[in-house]
Amino acid sequence: MTNSLTRHLFGIFEGQDTFIYRVLRGPYSQDELAVTLGVDPSAILRWETTPATPQPEHLRHLLIHAVAWTKMLDLKLSDLLEEHTRRHRDRKPPPTD
């Protein structure tokens, strides 16, 4: 499926420090996901921008959310996760002075 939403989703990977939680959020806003998971939006922000991780219960619901939206868009979550892994593996570390 090649459309603007798919390009947007794969564009997520272009960020310098994209944590997997941003990928799992998909096309939803942080506020929308916070409501879905029953957490404060600041928790979503921490997961996406720091090494903080969700509690196991929230992670389970996040994965259920990701499976649902990828299925709805006729995408494979495994493809998105593989692309995320590939881009992180291939990313060059920032130069040191």
C-alpha positions in Angstrom: 0.0 0.0 0.0 1.6 3.2 -1.1 -0.2 6.3 0.0 0.5 9.4 2.1 -0.3 7.6 5.4 2.1 4.8 4.5 4.8 7.3 3.5 4.2 9.1 6.8 4.5 5.9 8.8 7.8 4.9 7.2 8.9 8.5 7.5 8.8 8.0 11.3 12.0 6.1 10.9 13.9 9.1 9.6 14.1 10.6 13.1 17.5 10.6 14.7 16.5 8.7 17.8 13.2 7.0 17.0 12.3 4.6 19.8 10.2 1.6 18.9 7.3 3.1 20.8 6.8 5.8 18.3 6.6 3.2 15.6 4.0 1.2 17.6 1.9 4.3 18.1 1.4 4.5 14.3 -0.9 7.2 12.9 -2.4 8.1 16.2 -1.5 11.2 18.3 0.1 10.8 21.7 -3.1 12.0 23.3 -5.2 9.5 21.4 -2.8 6.6 22.4 -2.8 7.8 26.0 -6.6 7.6 26.2 -6.5 4.1 24.6 -3.9 2.9 27.1 -5.3 4.8 30.1 -2.0 6.6 30.8 -1.0 10.2 31.0 0.2 11.7 27.7 3.5 12.6 29.3 4.1 8.8 29.7 3.8 8.4 25.9 6.2 11.3 25.4 8.8 9.7 27.8 8.6 6.3 26.0 9.1 8.0 22.6 11.9 10.3 23.5 13.9 8.7 26.3 15.0 5.2 27.3 11.9 4.9 29.6 9.8 1.9 29.0 6.1 1.2 29.6 4.8 -1.1 32.4 4.2 -4.7 31.1 0.4 -4.1 31.1 0.7 -0.9 29.0 3.2 -2.6 26.7 0.7 -5.5 26.1 -2.0 -3.0 25.2 0.4 -1.0 23.0 1.1 -4.1 21.0 -2.6 -5.0 20.7 -3.1 -1.4 19.5 -0.2 -1.7 16.9 -1.5 -5.0 15.6 -5.0 -3.5 15.2 -4.0 -0.4 13.3 -1.6 -2.2 11.0 -4.2 -4.8 10.2 -6.7 -2.1 9.5 -4.3 -0.4 7.1 -3.4 -3.8 5.5 0.2 -3.5 6.7 2.3 -6.0 8.5 3.6 -5.0 11.9 6.5 -7.3 11.4 7.5 -5.3 8.3 7.5 -2.0 10.3 9.5 -3.6 13.1 12.0 -5.0 10.6 12.4 -1.6 9.0 12.9 0.0 12.3 15.6 -2.5 13.3 17.4 -2.2 9.9 17.5 1.6 10.1 18.8 1.6 13.7 21.4 -1.0 12.8 22.6 0.9 9.8 22.5 4.4 11.5 26.0 5.8 11.9 26.9 7.2 15.3 27.3 11.0 15.6 30.8 12.2 15.0 32.9 12.8 18.1 35.2 15.8 18.5 
